[in-house]
Amino acid sequence: MSRFSVRQAAYAFYVTLIYIGGVVGFRLKDLPQFSAEPVEPVVPERAKAETDASFQRLQALMQREQLFTEPDLNLNDLAKRLGLTAPEASRVINEGAGKNFRAYVNDFRIESVKQKLTDANCAEVSILVIALESGFNSESSFYRVFKAATGVSPTAFRQRNY
C-alpha cells in the first residue's frame, strides 16, 4: 500500500509542477518583446564631449612623446598616462579613431617608418633598424603590418619614394 501512495504523491507533484509552469508561461507571454536588432547606445552630449577631449589629449600625447616607439606599450600604460582606466581608454580609441588599440598604435608606427624611408638622412639605415626604432618588436609583424597598410613591401616603398 505504501508503494501506491508514493506513486500518487509523485504524480501529484508532477501535475502541480506542470500546472505552475503553464501559469507562469501564460503570464510571461504578456511581457514586452525586444527586437533582435542591436540598438545604438544613447551617448549624452557631455560624455561625447569628454570622449572627444580625451581623444585629443591622446593624439597630442602620442605625437609629442612618441609613445608608439615603445615596443612594449600596452593599453594599461597608455590609460595611466591619460588618467583613465583601460576600458575608458579603449572606448576613447574605438570611438575617436574607429579602431582598436593595437591598430591605432601601429598606424603611428607605420607613418614613422614611411617618413624615415623617404628621408635622405636615413637612406643608409636598414629597414629593420627603422622598424625597431619606430616601435615594432618583431620583423615578421612589421613586414605583415606594413604591407597590409601600404600594399607594398618596405623595400618597394623605399625604392618607389626615394
Secondary structure per residue as TSV (DSSP state, phi and psi in degrees):
chain	resnum	aa	ss	phi	psi
A	1	M	-	360.0	-36.1
A	2	S	H	-66.0	-28.5
A	3	R	H	-66.1	-40.4
A	4	F	H	-66.5	-35.8
A	5	S	H	-68.2	-37.3
A	6	V	H	-65.3	-41.4
A	7	R	H	-63.1	-42.8
A	8	Q	H	-64.2	-40.6
A	9	A	H	-65.0	-42.7
A	10	A	H	-63.9	-42.7
A	11	Y	H	-60.9	-46.6
A	12	A	H	-62.6	-39.4
A	13	F	H	-62.2	-47.5
A	14	Y	H	-67.8	-37.7
A	15	V	H	-64.1	-43.5
A	16	T	H	-63.3	-43.4
A	17	L	H	-61.5	-43.4
A	18	I	H	-66.0	-41.2
A	19	Y	H	-61.3	-47.4
A	20	I	H	-62.8	-42.1
A	21	G	H	-60.1	-39.9
A	22	G	H	-65.6	-43.1
A	23	V	H	-64.0	-46.0
A	24	V	H	-62.5	-45.0
A	25	G	H	-62.0	-39.8
A	26	F	H	-63.7	-39.7
A	27	R	H	-72.9	-31.5
A	28	L	H	-68.8	-23.0
A	29	K	T	-65.1	-19.6
A	30	D	T	-87.2	-3.9
A	31	L	S	-70.4	152.5
A	32	P	-	-64.1	144.0
A	33	Q	-	-97.8	138.6
A	34	F	-	-106.4	143.0
A	35	S	-	-74.7	156.4
A	36	A	S	-81.8	-11.8
A	37	E	S	-73.9	136.9
A	38	P	-	-67.0	143.6
A	39	V	-	-106.2	131.6
A	40	E	-	-64.7	130.2
A	41	P	-	-68.1	141.8
A	42	V	-	-84.1	115.7
A	43	V	-	-102.0	117.5
A	44	P	-	-60.1	151.4
A	45	E	H	-57.2	-37.3
A	46	R	H	-63.1	-43.6
A	47	A	H	-65.2	-38.4
A	48	K	H	-64.6	-41.9
A	49	A	H	-64.7	-39.3
A	50	E	H	-65.9	-40.1
A	51	T	H	-64.3	-43.5
A	52	D	H	-62.4	-42.0
A	53	A	H	-65.6	-40.6
A	54	S	H	-64.9	-38.5
A	55	F	H	-66.7	-39.2
A	56	Q	H	-63.9	-40.6
A	57	R	H	-62.8	-40.4
A	58	L	H	-63.2	-46.2
A	59	Q	H	-59.0	-46.0
A	60	A	H	-63.6	-41.8
A	61	L	H	-63.3	-43.9
A	62	M	H	-63.5	-40.4
A	63	Q	H	-77.9	-42.7
A	64	R	H	-69.6	-49.3
A	65	E	H	-96.5	-2.1
A	66	Q	-	46.5	53.5
A	67	L	G	-60.1	-27.1
A	68	F	G	-62.8	-18.0
A	69	T	G	-77.1	-9.7
A	70	E	-	-81.5	112.8
A	71	P	T	-63.0	-27.5
A	72	D	T	-98.3	16.0
A	73	L	-	-58.9	130.6
A	74	N	-	-131.4	171.3
A	75	L	H	-62.0	-38.4
A	76	N	H	-62.6	-44.7
A	77	D	H	-62.3	-43.9
A	78	L	H	-64.1	-42.4
A	79	A	H	-61.9	-42.2
A	80	K	H	-61.2	-41.7
A	81	R	H	-66.8	-27.0
A	82	L	H	-88.9	-11.5
A	83	G	T	76.8	29.7
A	84	L	-	-121.9	168.7
A	85	T	-	-84.5	164.0
A	86	A	H	-59.9	-44.6
A	87	P	H	-63.2	-35.7
A	88	E	H	-66.1	-44.1
A	89	A	H	-63.4	-40.9
A	90	S	H	-61.4	-43.5
A	91	R	H	-64.2	-41.6
A	92	V	H	-59.9	-44.8
A	93	I	H	-67.0	-45.3
A	94	N	H	-60.6	-44.7
A	95	E	H	-77.5	-36.4
A	96	G	H	-78.2	-42.7
A	97	A	H	-104.0	-16.5
A	98	G	S	74.0	25.3
A	99	K	S	-151.4	171.2
A	100	N	-	-83.1	172.3
A	101	F	H	-55.2	-50.7
A	102	R	H	-61.3	-44.9
A	103	A	H	-65.1	-37.7
A	104	Y	H	-61.6	-49.0
A	105	V	H	-65.9	-42.2
A	106	N	H	-62.7	-31.4
A	107	D	H	-61.7	-42.3
A	108	F	H	-63.3	-42.3
A	109	R	H	-63.8	-44.0
A	110	I	H	-63.0	-42.6
A	111	E	H	-62.1	-38.7
A	112	S	H	-63.6	-44.7
A	113	V	H	-63.0	-45.7
A	114	K	H	-60.3	-41.4
A	115	Q	H	-62.3	-43.7
A	116	K	H	-71.3	-33.1
A	117	L	H	-68.9	-22.2
A	118	T	T	-100.2	-0.8
A	119	D	-	-86.9	127.1
A	120	A	G	-62.9	-29.8
A	121	N	G	-69.1	-17.5
A	122	C	G	-107.3	13.8
A	123	A	T	-61.2	-33.0
A	124	E	T	-92.1	-5.0
A	125	V	S	-82.8	134.6
A	126	S	-	-67.9	152.2
A	127	I	H	-61.3	-38.7
A	128	L	H	-63.8	-41.2
A	129	V	H	-63.3	-41.6
A	130	I	H	-61.6	-43.2
A	131	A	H	-62.9	-43.9
A	132	L	H	-66.6	-39.3
A	133	E	H	-65.5	-26.4
A	134	S	T	-87.8	0.0
A	135	G	T	110.8	-8.7
A	136	F	-	-73.0	141.8
A	137	N	-	-114.0	7.2
A	138	S	-	-146.7	131.9
A	139	E	H	-63.2	-43.0
A	140	S	H	-66.3	-42.0
A	141	S	H	-68.3	-35.6
A	142	F	H	-60.5	-50.7
A	143	Y	H	-62.2	-39.2
A	144	R	H	-65.2	-48.3
A	145	V	H	-67.6	-41.1
A	146	F	H	-63.5	-46.9
A	147	K	H	-64.6	-38.8
A	148	A	H	-64.6	-35.9
A	149	A	H	-78.7	-36.5
A	150	T	H	-108.8	-20.8
A	151	G	S	87.0	-3.9
A	152	V	S	-135.8	164.5
A	153	S	-	-74.4	160.3
A	154	P	H	-59.3	-37.5
A	155	T	H	-63.3	-46.6
A	156	A	H	-64.3	-37.9
A	157	F	H	-61.4	-45.2
A	158	R	H	-63.2	-44.9
A	159	Q	H	-65.4	-39.1
A	160	R	H	-73.5	-31.6
A	161	N	H	-108.5	6.9
A	162	Y	-	-105.7	360.0
